[in-house]
Amino acid sequence: MEQTYRYIQDHASDLRCTFGDKPGEALEWVEKQTHIRTNHARMLSGVVQGRIMNMLAKTSRAARILELGTFTGYSAICLASALPEDGHMDTLELNDELEDLILEGFSRAGLEDRISLHIGDCKETLKRLKETETEQYDIVYIDANKREYCEYYDLVFDMVRPGGLILADNVLWDGKVCMNPVPQDRQTLEIVRFNETIAADPRVEAVILPLRDGLNVIRKKD
């Protein structure tokens, strides 16, 4: 599998060709800093998934994007670099210790005017955004606390325009969702419940891509 992933990565478009010079350089910097300054570098979306999300944003002509779980800002740069000049992205992160790293990455990418970073509890920030934002989002990317995926889905659903996308990361959860019996830890049980909720929801159509730890691509029906 690792050899296959390297092959896919090697045969994808060049980083700067996909994202542009400044965002491409910024992504390299963010990846390096994530390895140096955090203990969770495996949480990075990575270049292949980043390219796919960027392509989805481009093909859907997204002008407004919402992200739940910024981490060090890699996926935010991937998504925001697809926005038009008048587009905007809101990204939510709980860990205030990452704020300086995140903001420097946005600045290096030349995207600081297109991305608003919201530090604080994700659910509380979502509730505030629902009260203050009048326009719906074209794309919502969920990559925050795995124990709360269903709550996030309920909170963001009305914030997504008809025909818009909800992307949810880590939905294969290291293959635990496929085990028999399924492990009984809270994260695994919630991811299983989330996937089953999406599959049974008549308001959407969805497919799980077996990319890295699984990406659920959910389209809200018109």
N, C-alpha and C positions, 0 to 999 in steps of 0.2 A: 504494500500500500504506500509506504514512504517513497519507494522508487517511482511508483506511478505519479505521486504528487509532484515529485521533482521534475518528472518529464512534462507534466501539465504546466508547471511553473516556467520551465525553460522554453516552452512553445507558445506562451501567451505574449501579447503585445508588450513592448518595452515599457517600463514603468513611466518614463517621462512622456512617451507617446500616448499612453492612456490618460495620465493625469495632468500633463503639462510640466514644464521645467521646475517651477517653484514648488508645487505640491509634490512632485516626484522626489525632489531633494528633501523636502520636509518629511516625507514618509520614511525615507532612509534614516533620517536623523531621529525620528520618533521611535523607530524600531530599535536603533542602537541604544538610545536613552532608556527605553523600557527594560532592556536587558541589564543595563548598568544600575538603574535606580529603583527597580522593583524586583520582587521575588516571584512575579507571576507573568513572565513574558509569554507563556503559552496561551494567555488570554487574548493576545493580539489576533485580530481577524486574519492577518496575513495577506500576501499580495494577490493570491488567486481569488479568495473570497472578496477582497477589496475591489478587484477588477469587476467581478460579477455584480456587486452592488452598485458600483459606479455605472456599469452598463444599463442596469435596470433603471437607475435614476435618469440616465440620458434618454433611453427609449421611451420612458413614460413622460418625459419632459417635465419632470418634477420641479416645482418652483418653491415648495414649502416641505421641509423634512423635519421630523421629530425623532430623536434618538434617546433611548432609555439605557443608560450605562455607557459613559464616555470612555472610561478607563484612562488611557494616556492620549486618546484623540486620534488614533490611527483610522478607525472606521469613519469617524466624523469627517476627516480630511478626504477620504475616498468618496463619500457621498456628497459633501459640499462642493467638491471640485467639479461636479456635474451640474451645479446650479447655474441658471442664467445670472447676469449681472445684478438684476433686481430680485433675485431669489434669496431665501433666508432659511436657516436651520436653527432649531433649538435642540440643545443636547444636555442631558441631565446626568449628574454624577454626585454620589454621596461623599466620596473621599476628598476632603478639602486639601489634603496633603499633596494631591496630584495637580492642583490648580495651576501652579506656575509652569509645570512641564506642559500641560495641555495648552495653555494660552501661548506659550512660546512656539509650540508646534503650529498652531493656527496662524501666528504671525509669520513664521518662516514660509508657510504655504501661501501667504498673501490672502488669507480667507478670514481674517479677524473681523472684517465688516459684514460678513455673511453668516457668521456663526455666533449665537448667544449661548454661553455656558451658564447653566443653572446649578449651583452647588446646594445640596440638601437632600432630604428624603424624597425619593422618586414619586411616591404616591401623593405626598403633600404638594409637590411642585406641579404634578399633573392636574390636581384639583384646582390649583391657582390658575394654571394656563387655560383650563376649561372655562373659567370665569372671565378671563381677560382677553383671550384670543377670539376673534370673530371669524377668521377664515379657517377652513379645514386644511389638513395636511394631505399631500400627495403620497408620501411614504412615511411610515412609522417603523423604526428598527428597534426591536426589543432584545436587549442583551444585559439586563440587570439581574437582580436577585432571583435565582431560579425558583425559590420557594413561593414567589408571588406572580408567576407568569399569568395565571388565569385572572387575577385581579388587574394586572396591567391591561390585559386584553379587553376586559369589561370597561376600563376607564378610557382607553384610547379609541374604542370602536367608533363612537360618534364623532371623534375628532378627525377621522379619515374620510375623504370625499368618496362618493360612489365611483367605482372604477379604480380607486387607489389601492396601494399595497401595504400590507403589514408583513415585515420580515422578522422572523424569530430565530435567534441563534441557539446552538447547543441542544437541539431537540432530539438528538440521538444519545446524548449524555454518556459518552464513552461506551456505547452499545448496551448500557444497562436497561434501556427501555425494551430491548428485544429478549432479555433473559427470562427464563422460566424456571423457578419463580422470579418475579421482579423484586429487586432489592427494596427494602421497606424504609430506606432513609427518606427524609422529607423532600430533598431535591429531586430524586428520581420519581417519587410518587407524584409530585407536582408536574413534572415534565410529561409524564404519562397522561395525567389528567388533562393537561393543556392540549396535547396532540389529539386526544380523543374528543375534546371539546371542539376543536377546529374541524375535525373530520365529520362531526355530526351537525355542524352549524350550517343551515340552509342559506344563510346570508352571504356565504363566501364560497370560493373555490380555492383549493390549496394543493400543493405538492411539496414533499420533503426532498430536498436535494442532499444526497449523501456526500456532502462536501465538508471536509474537516470533521467537526462534531455535529453536523446536520444543520441545514438552514431550511426552515419552513417558509415557503413563499405563498402568501395568502392574498388573494385578490378579493376586495369587497365588491360584490355584484352591483351593477348599475341599478 
